[in-house]
Amino acid sequence: MGADVRTRRRRAGLVSALFMAAGPGTVAGVVPYLLTRWERRDPVPGGVPAQVAGSVLVAIGGAAITSAFVRFVREGLGTPIPVAAPTELVVGGIYRHVRNPMYLALASAVLGQALLLGRARLLVYTGVMAVPVTAFVRLREEPALAAQFGEQYELYCENVPRWIPRRRPWEPPHRTVEP
């Protein structure tokens, strides 16, 4: 691996870490805190099973968003930020199952907090958040990726769903992708 690639990855990693704290940290951390002060309803609707499910969803969301950010740095040689976008289409790891794992991870973390805390307003927040995210993905993000990556992105879209993860990971035909 060349020094240029290592330098780009290092820089992308730093920028991604800062963005992760600012962007997803706000969406899945600061806003839920402001809406709930992380105060649990007593008793939590659904009791302990709901809290366990909520904890699992928060953990899955955190792991998935971290994995997606790392994938952008390692495979895409860029960041999730449009001004420092990847130069390679990211189709490995969690992206082999679903095209938008970051948004799903954020929704998972917020829904998990809703269950953990027993706070319906976080369910409403997730629903409200889904509207502009869906519009952004369909109207801005997908056309930009299609323009940048052409047939490679078209093939990816034909094989990997936008929102509902596929059970088996997609295997790109002409590219070695780390699992």
C-alpha positions as CSV (number, residue, x, y, z in Angstrom):
1,M,0.0,0.0,0.0
2,G,1.4,3.4,-1.0
3,A,2.1,6.3,1.3
4,D,-0.5,8.3,-0.6
5,V,-3.2,5.8,0.2
6,R,-2.2,5.6,3.9
7,T,-2.2,9.4,4.1
8,R,-5.6,9.7,2.5
9,R,-7.0,7.0,4.9
10,R,-5.5,8.7,7.9
11,R,-7.0,12.0,6.9
12,A,-10.3,10.5,6.0
13,G,-10.4,8.6,9.4
14,L,-9.8,11.8,11.4
15,V,-12.5,13.8,9.4
16,S,-14.9,10.9,9.7
17,A,-14.4,10.6,13.5
18,L,-15.1,14.3,13.9
19,F,-18.2,14.1,11.6
20,M,-19.5,11.0,13.4
21,A,-19.5,12.9,16.7
22,A,-21.1,16.0,15.1
23,G,-23.7,14.4,12.7
24,P,-24.8,11.0,14.0
25,G,-23.9,12.0,17.5
26,T,-26.4,14.8,17.3
27,V,-29.1,12.8,15.5
28,A,-28.9,9.7,17.8
29,G,-27.5,11.3,21.0
30,V,-28.1,15.0,21.5
31,V,-31.6,15.2,20.0
32,P,-32.9,12.2,21.9
33,Y,-31.4,13.6,25.1
34,L,-33.1,17.0,24.5
35,L,-36.4,15.2,23.9
36,T,-36.2,13.0,26.9
37,R,-33.4,14.1,29.2
38,W,-32.8,10.3,29.1
39,E,-35.4,10.0,31.8
40,R,-37.0,6.6,31.9
41,R,-40.8,6.3,32.2
42,D,-41.6,4.2,35.2
43,P,-42.8,1.6,34.5
44,V,-41.5,1.3,31.0
45,P,-44.2,0.0,28.7
46,G,-43.3,-3.6,27.8
47,G,-41.1,-3.9,30.9
48,V,-37.8,-5.6,31.0
49,P,-38.2,-7.3,27.6
50,A,-38.7,-3.9,25.9
51,Q,-35.6,-2.5,27.7
52,V,-33.5,-5.5,26.6
53,A,-34.7,-5.1,23.0
54,G,-34.0,-1.4,23.2
55,S,-30.5,-2.0,24.5
56,V,-29.9,-4.5,21.7
57,L,-31.1,-2.0,19.1
58,V,-28.9,0.8,20.5
59,A,-25.9,-1.6,20.4
60,I,-26.6,-2.8,16.9
61,G,-27.1,0.8,15.7
62,G,-23.8,1.9,17.3
63,A,-21.9,-1.0,15.8
64,A,-23.4,-0.6,12.4
65,I,-22.7,3.2,12.1
66,T,-19.2,2.6,13.3
67,S,-18.7,-0.2,10.7
68,A,-20.1,2.0,8.0
69,F,-17.8,4.9,8.8
70,V,-14.8,2.6,8.9
71,R,-15.8,1.1,5.5
72,F,-15.9,4.6,4.0
73,V,-12.3,5.2,5.1
74,R,-10.8,1.8,4.3
75,E,-12.7,0.9,1.1
76,G,-13.9,4.2,-0.2
77,L,-10.8,6.3,0.6
78,G,-13.1,9.1,1.8
79,T,-15.7,10.1,4.3
80,P,-19.5,10.2,4.5
81,I,-19.3,14.0,4.1
82,P,-20.2,15.0,0.5
83,V,-17.3,17.5,0.3
84,A,-14.8,14.7,1.1
85,A,-16.7,11.9,-0.5
86,P,-15.2,8.5,-1.3
87,T,-13.4,8.0,-4.6
88,E,-14.4,4.4,-4.7
89,L,-18.0,3.0,-4.4
90,V,-18.4,1.4,-1.0
91,V,-20.0,-2.0,-1.5
92,G,-18.2,-4.1,1.2
93,G,-19.1,-5.1,4.7
94,I,-22.5,-4.1,5.8
95,Y,-23.0,-2.4,2.4
96,R,-23.3,-5.9,0.9
97,H,-26.6,-6.2,2.6
98,V,-28.2,-2.8,2.4
99,R,-27.4,0.5,0.6
100,N,-28.2,2.9,3.5
101,P,-26.8,1.3,6.6
102,M,-26.0,4.6,8.3
103,Y,-29.5,5.9,8.2
104,L,-30.8,2.5,9.4
105,A,-28.2,2.4,12.2
106,L,-29.4,5.9,13.4
107,A,-33.0,4.8,13.3
108,S,-32.1,1.6,15.3
109,A,-30.3,3.6,17.9
110,V,-33.2,6.1,18.4
111,L,-35.8,3.4,18.3
112,G,-33.7,1.5,20.9
113,Q,-33.7,4.5,23.1
114,A,-37.5,4.8,22.8
115,L,-37.9,1.2,24.0
116,L,-35.2,1.5,26.7
117,L,-36.7,4.7,28.1
118,G,-40.4,4.0,27.3
119,R,-40.6,7.3,25.5
120,A,-43.1,7.5,22.6
121,R,-41.7,10.9,21.5
122,L,-38.6,9.1,20.2
123,L,-40.8,7.0,18.0
124,V,-42.4,10.2,16.6
125,Y,-38.9,11.7,16.2
126,T,-37.8,8.6,14.2
127,G,-40.8,8.9,11.9
128,V,-40.3,12.6,11.4
129,M,-36.6,12.0,10.7
130,A,-37.4,9.4,8.1
131,V,-39.2,11.8,5.8
132,P,-36.3,14.2,4.9
133,V,-33.8,11.3,5.0
134,T,-35.8,9.4,2.4
135,A,-36.2,12.5,0.3
136,F,-32.5,13.2,0.5
137,V,-31.5,9.7,-0.5
138,R,-33.9,9.5,-3.5
139,L,-33.5,13.1,-4.8
140,R,-29.9,13.9,-4.0
141,E,-27.7,11.0,-2.9
142,E,-28.7,8.4,-5.4
143,P,-28.5,10.6,-8.4
144,A,-25.1,11.9,-7.3
145,L,-23.8,8.3,-6.8
146,A,-25.2,7.3,-10.2
147,A,-23.5,10.2,-11.9
148,Q,-20.2,9.5,-10.1
149,F,-20.1,5.7,-10.4
150,G,-22.3,5.0,-13.4
151,E,-22.8,1.3,-14.3
152,Q,-21.1,0.1,-11.1
153,Y,-23.7,1.9,-9.0
154,E,-26.5,0.8,-11.2
155,L,-25.5,-2.9,-10.8
156,Y,-25.2,-2.3,-7.0
157,C,-28.7,-0.8,-6.9
158,E,-30.1,-3.8,-8.9
159,N,-28.7,-6.2,-6.3
160,V,-28.8,-4.5,-2.9
161,P,-32.0,-3.0,-1.5
162,R,-32.2,0.6,-0.3
163,W,-33.8,0.0,3.1
164,I,-34.6,-3.7,3.9
165,P,-31.3,-5.6,4.3
166,R,-30.9,-8.7,2.1
167,R,-30.3,-11.9,4.0
168,R,-27.2,-13.1,2.1
169,P,-24.5,-10.6,1.3
170,W,-24.2,-9.5,-2.4
171,E,-21.0,-10.6,-4.2
172,P,-19.9,-8.0,-6.7
173,P,-18.9,-9.7,-9.9
174,H,-15.6,-8.0,-10.9
175,R,-14.2,-6.6,-7.7
176,T,-12.6,-8.1,-4.6
177,V,-14.4,-6.7,-1.6
178,E,-13.4,-7.3,2.0
179,P,-16.4,-8.9,3.8
